[in-house]
Amino acid sequence: MRTLLFVLVVACGGSQPAPASSPAATGSAQEPVVAGTPQQISEQIDKLKTYTAAMCQCEDPPCAKRVNDEMTADPIIKPTYNYSPDQKDQIDKITGRFNNCNSKAGGGGE
């Protein structure tokens, strides 16, 4: 659940309010939307791709949990930037693949 909430916040650029359980699930309050430099956004997207590749290699829930925990703790992943429409589309595709692989591994984000 934690990953799904995070992914929704990132994919939506923080434009929608997070569910009431979001701070408890992530362990912190929702990050404010910030402008972000092109380099910061590029680094974040690259990290999302790296975590997605790692998740897609998982074959069991412990592996999926480890990848989820690493991603959740990563400071590059935490900020919610003011993404362009193209960046939002790219992030949506990456997070969709991440969530699919997480489900196949039996991680379920919990």
Buried (B, 14 or more C-beta within 10 A) or exposed (E): EBBBBBBBBBBBBBEEEBEEEBEEBBEEEBBEBEEBEEEBBEBBBEBBBBBBBBBBEBEEBEBBBBBBEEBBEBEBBBBBBEBEEEBBEBBBEBBEBBBEBBBEBBBBBE
